[in-house]
Amino acid sequence: MNDIVLGDVTLTRVPEYYGSVELAPKTFFPESAEASWDYNRDLLVPDFWDPAADVCISAIQTWVLRSEGRTILVDTGVGDHKERPYAPLWSHRESGFLDNLAAAGIRPEDVDIVINTHLHNDHVGWNTVLHDRRWIPTFPNATYLIPRAEFEYWHPDSGNTYRGRGHLNVFEDSVAPVYDAGLVTLWEDGFQIDANVRLEPAPGHTPGSSVVSLRSGTDRALFVGDMLHTPLQFLEPDVNSCFCVEPDEAIATRRRVLNHAADTHTLVFPAHLGGHGGAELRRDGSRLTIERWAPFDRITDV
């Protein structure tokens, strides 16, 4: 099952990649304790950790919201044919993502809104496609919603000291073309898309990271981008990934958002969670635990 209904909104999961990200747990999550992975082995294996190879398992996927007659994409993955010399796993890929999108009944021209929760290379790739050796918008009729703080931080003229080699070419091939085409709306302090869907700032992983809040009827869901990459962070929210630009703020944001989600029975969907894709949390004393997984089928391959 790749579709679920939340109030008046249909949510579809469209995968691009599932497998190893070629990072060991202690590399991906330097602050995590080795004992935590072993203690939570039943939770993490096989969907999120391959202990034999000692590598983390992740999904690249786009969440599709059909709300009030519009088609909304949350994050656009890695993309094809991108030059990523310092991120070889994502370089010059030829995936079947657009075919997967079509199988979900979505043509590029049908998309009304594209949300980039932040501008890392694995969240903006399908913003553009290569056509006659030029990068052009994949979704020509869409409005691309990008946090202003994120756009300004990653802009080549920003002068920030943390662009990182892994992000070489990303702004130029996956952000600038849609901006130059006049398709980008930069937002700050929050953005109401419709009665069901709202964007909120959630800085820490990157300075302009954001979350997508869905509230429809009695149902609640939150699409948190890279606020977390493994279910271990549900249980241990003080653990950052190695990619968090502002570690202290990332922890504070993660604690605030996950505690609120537990208090409001909100399904939490990180960008890269394999398995069932997301979970509802509950309080267990001073800690959080997983109450139930989201009602998607487990992803096992793409």
C-alpha positions in Angstrom: 0.0 0.0 0.0 1.5 3.3 -1.2 -1.5 5.5 -0.5 -3.2 6.4 2.8 -5.9 8.9 3.5 -5.5 11.5 6.3 -8.8 13.5 6.7 -9.4 15.1 3.3 -5.9 14.5 2.1 -4.5 11.5 0.2 -0.8 10.8 0.9 1.3 8.8 -1.6 4.8 7.5 -1.1 6.9 7.6 -4.3 10.3 6.0 -3.9 13.5 6.8 -5.8 16.1 4.7 -4.0 16.4 2.2 -1.1 19.5 0.7 0.2 22.9 1.4 1.8 24.1 4.9 2.1 27.7 3.5 2.6 28.0 5.1 6.1 28.5 3.1 9.3 26.3 4.1 12.2 29.2 5.8 14.1 30.1 7.8 11.0 26.5 8.8 10.2 25.7 9.5 13.9 28.9 10.3 15.7 27.2 11.0 19.0 25.4 7.7 19.1 26.5 4.9 21.4 27.4 1.6 19.9 25.4 -0.1 22.6 22.3 1.8 21.5 22.4 0.1 18.1 22.8 -3.3 19.6 20.1 -2.7 22.2 17.6 -1.6 19.6 18.6 -4.2 17.0 15.0 -5.5 16.7 13.8 -2.0 15.9 16.6 -1.2 13.4 17.2 -4.5 11.5 16.7 -5.0 8.6 15.0 -1.8 7.5 17.4 0.8 8.9 20.7 -1.0 9.6 22.6 -3.9 8.1 24.8 -5.1 11.0 26.7 -7.6 8.9 28.0 -4.8 6.7 27.7 -2.2 9.5 26.0 0.3 7.2 22.9 2.4 7.6 20.0 1.8 5.2 18.0 4.7 3.9 15.3 5.6 1.4 15.1 8.5 -1.0 11.5 9.2 -1.5 9.0 11.9 -2.3 5.8 12.4 -0.3 2.8 13.4 -2.5 -0.1 15.2 -0.9 -3.4 15.6 -2.8 -5.1 18.4 -1.0 -8.0 20.7 -2.1 -7.6 19.7 -5.7 -3.9 20.3 -5.9 -0.9 18.0 -6.1 1.9 18.8 -3.7 5.4 17.2 -3.7 7.4 17.2 -0.5 11.1 17.0 -1.5 12.4 15.8 -4.9 15.2 13.5 -4.1 18.5 13.0 -5.9 17.7 13.4 -9.6 19.3 11.9 -12.6 22.4 12.9 -14.5 23.6 15.2 -11.7 27.4 15.8 -11.4 28.2 15.0 -7.8 32.0 14.4 -7.6 32.0 14.4 -3.8 28.8 12.4 -3.4 29.5 9.5 -5.8 26.4 7.5 -4.7 24.2 10.3 -6.1 26.3 11.1 -9.2 25.1 10.4 -12.7 22.2 8.3 -11.7 19.5 6.9 -14.0 16.6 6.0 -11.8 13.0 5.2 -12.6 11.6 8.0 -10.4 9.5 9.7 -13.1 8.1 6.3 -14.0 7.3 5.7 -10.3 5.6 9.1 -10.2 3.6 8.2 -13.4 2.6 4.9 -11.8 1.1 7.0 -9.0 -0.9 8.8 -11.6 1.2 12.0 -11.6 2.6 13.6 -14.7 5.2 16.4 -14.3 2.8 18.9 -15.7 0.1 17.9 -13.1 2.2 19.1 -10.1 1.0 22.3 -8.6 3.4 22.8 -5.7 6.9 21.5 -5.0 8.2 21.9 -1.4 11.9 21.7 -0.7 12.2 21.3 3.1 15.9 22.3 2.7 18.4 22.4 -0.1 20.7 19.4 0.4 21.6 17.5 -2.7 19.1 14.6 -2.0 16.1 16.9 -1.5 16.2 19.0 -4.7 17.5 16.8 -7.5 14.3 16.3 -9.4 13.6 20.0 -9.3 15.2 19.9 -12.7 15.9 17.6 -15.6 18.5 17.7 -18.3 17.2 18.8 -21.7 19.5 19.7 -24.6 22.4 20.0 -22.2 20.4 22.5 -20.1 18.8 22.1 -16.7 15.1 23.0 -16.9 12.3 22.7 -14.4 10.9 19.2 -14.1 7.5 20.5 -13.0 6.8 23.5 -15.3 3.5 24.4 -13.9 4.5 24.2 -10.2 5.3 26.8 -7.6 8.5 25.8 -5.9 8.4 26.8 -2.2 11.8 27.3 -0.6 12.6 28.8 2.8 14.2 32.2 2.3 16.9 31.5 5.0 17.8 28.3 3.2 18.0 29.9 -0.2 20.2 32.7 1.0 22.4 30.3 3.0 23.2 28.0 0.1 23.4 30.8 -2.6 26.9 30.8 -4.1 27.2 34.5 -3.3 26.4 34.0 0.4 30.0 33.7 1.6 29.0 31.0 4.2 31.8 28.7 5.2 29.8 25.5 5.2 28.8 24.8 1.7 30.6 21.5 1.9 32.2 19.7 -1.1 29.3 17.2 -1.3 27.0 20.1 -2.3 29.1 21.2 -5.2 26.9 22.1 -8.2 23.6 21.6 -6.3 22.4 25.2 -6.2 23.5 25.7 -9.8 21.8 22.7 -11.4 18.8 22.1 -9.1 17.8 25.5 -7.6 19.0 28.3 -9.8 17.1 27.1 -12.9 13.7 27.0 -11.2 14.4 30.4 -9.6 15.5 31.9 -12.9 12.3 30.5 -14.5 10.3 32.6 -12.0 8.8 29.5 -10.4 10.2 30.0 -6.8 8.4 31.5 -3.9 10.7 32.3 -1.0 8.9 32.2 2.4 9.8 33.0 6.0 8.1 32.6 9.4 5.6 30.1 8.0 3.5 29.7 4.9 -0.1 28.5 4.7 -0.6 26.4 1.5 -4.3 25.6 2.1 -6.6 24.7 4.9 -4.8 21.4 5.4 -1.1 22.1 4.8 1.3 24.6 6.3 5.1 25.1 6.3 6.9 26.0 9.5 10.6 26.8 10.1 12.6 24.0 11.9 16.2 25.2 11.8 19.2 23.1 13.0 19.9 20.4 10.4 20.4 23.4 8.1 19.8 27.1 9.0 16.6 27.2 6.9 15.3 23.7 7.4 11.5 23.4 7.6 8.7 21.0 8.2 5.4 20.4 6.5 2.4 20.2 8.8 -0.8 18.4 7.7 -4.0 18.8 9.8 -7.2 17.5 8.3 -10.2 16.4 10.3 -8.9 14.5 13.3 -5.7 13.4 11.5 -2.3 14.9 11.9 1.0 14.3 10.0 4.3 16.0 10.0 6.9 15.8 7.2 10.2 16.6 8.9 12.8 16.3 6.2 16.2 15.5 7.7 15.3 16.3 11.3 16.1 12.6 11.7 17.4 9.8 9.6 16.9 6.7 11.8 14.3 5.5 14.3 17.0 5.6 16.9 16.6 9.4 16.9 12.9 9.0 17.9 14.2 7.3 21.1 17.4 9.4 21.5 16.6 12.9 20.1 19.9 14.3 21.3 21.7 12.3 18.6 22.6 14.3 15.5 23.6 13.1 12.1 27.0 14.1 10.8 25.2 16.4 8.3 23.7 18.8 10.9 25.0 22.3 10.3 23.9 23.7 13.7 24.1 20.8 16.2 22.7 22.5 19.3 19.8 24.0 17.4 19.1 20.6 15.7 18.7 18.9 19.0 16.5 21.6 20.4 14.3 21.6 17.3 14.1 17.8 17.3 13.1 17.6 20.9 10.4 20.3 20.5 8.9 18.8 17.4 8.9 15.2 18.5 7.5 15.9 21.9 4.7 18.0 20.4 4.0 15.2 17.9 3.7 12.7 20.7 1.3 14.9 22.6 -0.9 15.4 19.5 -0.9 11.9 18.1 0.8 13.1 15.0 2.4 10.8 12.4 6.0 11.8 11.8 7.5 11.2 8.3 11.2 11.7 8.0 12.5 12.1 4.4 14.7 9.0 4.4 13.0 6.4 6.6 12.6 3.1 4.9 10.3 0.4 6.4 6.9 1.9 6.9 8.1 5.4 6.3 7.0 7.0 9.5 5.6 6.5 13.0 3.3 7.8 15.7 5.1 8.4 19.0 4.1 8.3 22.6 5.6 9.4 25.9 7.1 6.7 28.1 8.0 8.6 31.3 10.6 11.2 30.3 11.4 9.3 27.0 9.6 8.8 23.7 8.9 5.5 22.2 7.1 4.3 19.0 3.4 3.7 19.5 2.8 2.4 15.9 4.3 2.5 12.5 2.6 4.4 9.7 0.1 2.2 7.7 2.3 2.0 4.6 3.6 -1.3 3.4 7.3 -1.8 4.2 9.6 -0.7 1.4 12.1 -3.4 0.5 13.5 -2.3 -2.8 12.9 0.2 -5.6 
